[in-house]
Amino acid sequence: MSDTVRVVICGGGNGAHVFAGLASSRPNTEVRVFTLFADEAERWSGLLKENDFTISVRGQPSTTTKPSVVTKKPEEAIPGCDMVVFVVPAFAHAQYFEAIKPHIQPGVTLVGMPGGSGFEFSAYGILQEKAKSCNVMQFESLPWACRIVEFGKSAEVLGTKNTLAGAVQLGNCPTSKDPCSTLQGLLGKEPKLMLSGHLLAITLTQPNSYLHPSIMYGRWHDWDGKPLDEAPLFYQAIDEFTANFLADVSKEVVSIADAITKQCPEVDLSAVLYVYDWYMSAYGNDITDKSTLQSSIRTNPGYDGLKHPTKRTEDGKFVPDFTYRYLTEDIPFGIIVTRGIAEIANVKTPNIDKLITWAQEKLGKKYLVDGKLQGSDINTSRCPQRYGLTTLAAILGQD
């Protein structure tokens, strides 16, 4: 068994640049960057022929290193690897799974960093039988706040999380390297990886999957169509109606987890938190008024000045931008996934249904039809039904 860790990093954005730099600096590590976007692979590979790659972490000396290969050909990146880390947005995961499928070998660990709602469904649905021999791991977010300084040449870590919550489901094939300790070694001492519970808990506990759409709904569901003089604050202007609606949606998410746990007591979904409890866990030391959910959101300094996505009219006023990612991504790759799980668990979700009905009209999509996820656009979402996963055993990876 080789001591060398062979890791494939999928993507070419900020997070992929940083992880490629950090992982390449570790001893006994071979880093392969696999990016399918446009000509990123060709550009980055060309730059590395004449330049090293510099990774900077605030407060520490810069490190000069480089990945072993940057390619858009899966046959060059995947064979012989120990771990494949997806550092791309959720909407791009499917094309990467399709590309690597012919080359994946038993015992490989697949990591969503972040995975987003339904990362495991993409793995199960696209890789099918091959997924059973892989370890599937996903995390709630990126480990860092980071940026590209110069494409293909340098990147910077602006801040690193102390801990990173995630979960792993081991495959049926022995693996040569422990998934958690391997990834921890690639990342470094921080963030400390905190793996617990079932993958489904990470899918259900993605707050942005319902936080962003719920706030959009609360502010714009009864908009009269008249342009505004200025773009409203997104979080700090949240009103009582919106906070209550958000709370009701969150309670439905928790009820889904409770129903699944009741049917499958061995499945640990304890990480699925009510939205107020999540705020206390994530931002409790920063929020100045914790008395209610509304006050907690309004007094979170991390949200200072953030405004609703809007478009300017010809006369300089503002109208809502329903094409922003708060709907275009968080609906099909967020709340639709949650609604699909609810349908399988036989849990009624009237507030989630109300949110989806409003959002799909704004997006010109059809997901929820006659109370079921059977619209013509579910195949552009990541709900389990898209992949033919229609039982609890299937979505729990037990089939």
ABEGO torsion letter per residue (X at the ends): XBABBBBBBBEABAAAAAAAAAAAABBGBBBBBBBABEAAAAAAAAAAAABBBBBBBBGBBBBBBBBABBBABAAAAABGBABBBBBBBAAAAAAAAAAAAAABBBGBBBBBOBAEBGAAAAAAAAAEAAAAABBBBBBABBABBBBBABBGABBBBABBBABBBBBBBBBABBBABBAAAAAAAAAEAOBBBBBBEBAAAAAAABAAAAAAAAAAAAAAAABAGBBBABBBBAAAABBAAAAAAAAAAAAAAAAAAAAAAAABAABBAAABBBAAAAAAAAAAAABABAABAAAAAAABAAABGBBBBBBBBAAGBBBBBAABAAAAAAAAABAAAAAAAAAAAGBBBAAAAAAAAAAAAAAGBBABBGGBBABAAAAABABAAAAGBABAAAAAGAX
